[in-house]
């Protein structure tokens, strides 16, 4: 029997219909968080915040949704983060798993070969192709279910003032009328040409690596199988990218060559001419869009200024070759949502938000540098240089007979992490567990938020103060049993916190704990491991370390109310 627990469940000590705890009567604001921009990053962030009971107002300059695709895929870690917004069931309808990613020479020899699994390390396919408008429709439908979200379309933000206690935004509607909105925090998710970033006068680091490519999105008239799903043709005569983009859709990208006119490349007849060798013609496909774009490799040098923060393309842009652009933005949203929530509830000092910038900027810089490195290998148009590249890569592949596997998600290297745990910063894997309701993925069986996972008897490890602290954070305390054990018929309440027993169906968590030499993991709401501990004494110290880093007092157990 599969677990049917709602997949967007967050344990919080606050009734989600009662927001009086977040509102200062002496200093009221129109909203808790104002999100500027309603693309996938702004939409995901607003949902993650509203699910925690916060009042969120989204200001979007476009009067209607943008119906053309931009991103075409996301990885398994990002799928897990998107599932946390409550759209898990819909993701299966709008995505198709990618089977692999190959680089090929002009002669067809394989330079790079990565096979993707349909059941990856994080409980989702390693790579998921999608039609971005369909993803945005799912997020919009989810937002419409949450009473805490107000979306103002056709409202272009033209002014911003942070007085240290609140931020006042001035917006201009399509008919020219102006309005103001006050918020405790503002997040700029307004894209590459971000008004918020420019208003804050945040400098950018630009690596100066950019090329122009023709992007062709097509809808196929008949089903076709492409093996593997994603291919990079490293042909100096014309570097070319072929990728899936969801059911019935596919994208080709063609690099502009030296001396080639942008205007000539950006013609529909040019698109059809370049697509024809791949069997894509007006008889077999509909050309949804053909347009040139120039990718960049940049990041904002500051992601927070007072009560204003940046996320997504407003904070970083990268070449497409590692497929991490939108993924990085979703990670921004997941990282920021729980930190804003704790800050607004008084459970963390607002200095915790500095860790958002520290963690995500370094993480993104690594992704951008990796994407640039790949791009420098791909965007080669000199035949001699291409031959040297091919020979070097093929020599490195000598002896390898099969495809490789994707690497685990990059860990965080600094930030709000335990300073004594080697596991700190890694993304915890997701396997199947057995619980009272049946068998399913860990996130669905347990719920989302902070998780303390332990093989020890948790009651022996923690005193009442630590239980109160964990309950204030809405922590899921989970005791892991061997796969052949029987979990309790239901969660057991200790003080203000329940202990859920689960069996390790796939052995995923037992193996991971053994790898870390630990009996317990404290996991953040964004699935990064805060730290690992071996035994009750270290587990107690780990909880104390998190409390100290959050820097705010928590209510006593008697003051906590049950979750709504």
C-alpha positions, 0 to 999 in steps of 0.5 A: 500500500502506498503512503497517501500523506499530503506531500506538501505537509509542513509541521509548524507549531502555528495554526496556519489560519492564524497569522496574528503572531507575525503581525506587529499591531504597532507596525503593520504591513500589507504583506509579510513578503513581497516577491517581484516577478512571477516566473518559476522562481518567484512562483515557487518561492511564494508557494513555499512561503504561503504553505508556511502560513505567511502572507505573500504578495507577488508583483508581475509586470506581464499582464498574462503568463509567458507562453513560450518555453525557456528552460527545458529540464531540471535534475532530480534534486530540483524535482524534489524541491518542486514537489515540496511546493505541492505539485508532485502529482502534476509533475509526472504529467508534464515531464518525461525522464531523460535517458542520457546526455552525450557529446559527439564529435563531428564524425559521431564518436562519443566524447562524453556519455552519461546515463540517467536513471529513472529512479535517481538518488533523490527519489526522482529521475536524474533528469526531467525534460519539461515544457516550461509553460506547463510547469508555470501553470502547475505552480499558478494552480497551486498558488490559487489554492493558498489563501495567503498568496495575492498575485498582482499581474500587470504591475511593474515595480518602479520604486523601492524604499527600505526604512529598516523596518519595512520596505515600501514598493511603488508599482505602476499598473497597465493603465498607468495608475500607481500603487504602493505596498508595504512588506517586511521583506522583498525578494527580487525574482525579476530576471536578468534585467532585474529592476530590484537589483539595478535599484539597489545598485548591486555590482555584477561579476561578469566572466565575459564568456558569451556566445550567440545561439539560435534557439528552435523550439518545436512540437513534433507531429508524431512521436519520435524516440531520441536516444539518448534524449540529450546530445551535444554535437561538438562539430566546429562547422556548427556546434549544435545542441539537441534536448528534450523539452517535455512530452511532444516537445524538443529543442535544437540550438545552433551556435552563430559562427564567426562572421555570420550575421545575427540577422541572417541566423534569426530568420525562420527559413534559416531555422528550417534549413538547420533543422532539416538534417534531423528530419524536422520539417514543416511536415513533421513539426510545428516551429513554436519559436526560433530566436537568437539569444546570448548566454552570459556568465555573471553573478551579483556580488551582493544578494542581500541589502537590508530587507531586500534579497535577490534570487534566480536570474536576478542574482545569477546567469550561466551558460546552458551546458550543465542545465543548471540555470533554473535549477539554481533558482529553485535552490535559491527559493528553497534555501530562502523560504525557510529562513524567511519563515523562521525570521518572521516568526522570531525563531531566528535572528535576521542575520540567518538571512546572510547565510542565504547569500553566503551559501547560494552565491558560492554554490552558484559560482561553482555551477557557473564556472563548471558551465563555462568550462564545458562551454569552452570545450563545446564552442570551438569553431577552429577545426584544428583546435577541435581535433586536439580537444577530441583527441585529448578527451578520447584519450581520457576515455580510453578503457571505459566501455560504458556510460557514466553516472551523474554526480551527486548534487553539489554540497554547500561548502559554507553557511548555516551548517554544523562546524564539526560534521563531515556530512554537513552541506550534503544533500541527503538522498531519498529512499523508500520507507515503511510507515503506518500508512504504507510504503513510499518515499521518505518525504511523503511518509514523513512530511517536510521541514526540519528532520531529525533522523536517528537510529537511537531511541530519541527520547534518551538523547534530548532533554525537554528544552531541546524537544521544545526547540525542535517542536518550535521549528516544526521538526519531524523526529524520525526513528529509523528501523531496519528493513525487517522491523515493524514500525509502530502503528502511528507516531508517538508524542513526546512532549510537544513533538511526535516521534515517527518510526519508519523502516528502511525499505531500500537500505538507503538511510542505513547505508548513508548513516554508515558512510558518515559513521553516524547514528543521527542526521539533522536535515534542513528543510532544503534537504541539506544536512545540517550535521551528523552525530554518533550517539545520543550525546553528539545528537544533543550537541548537534541540536544545541549547535543549530539553536545557537546558530539561529540566534533566537530564543524559542518558546517553552513546550507548554506555550506551543500550539498544535500544528494546524 
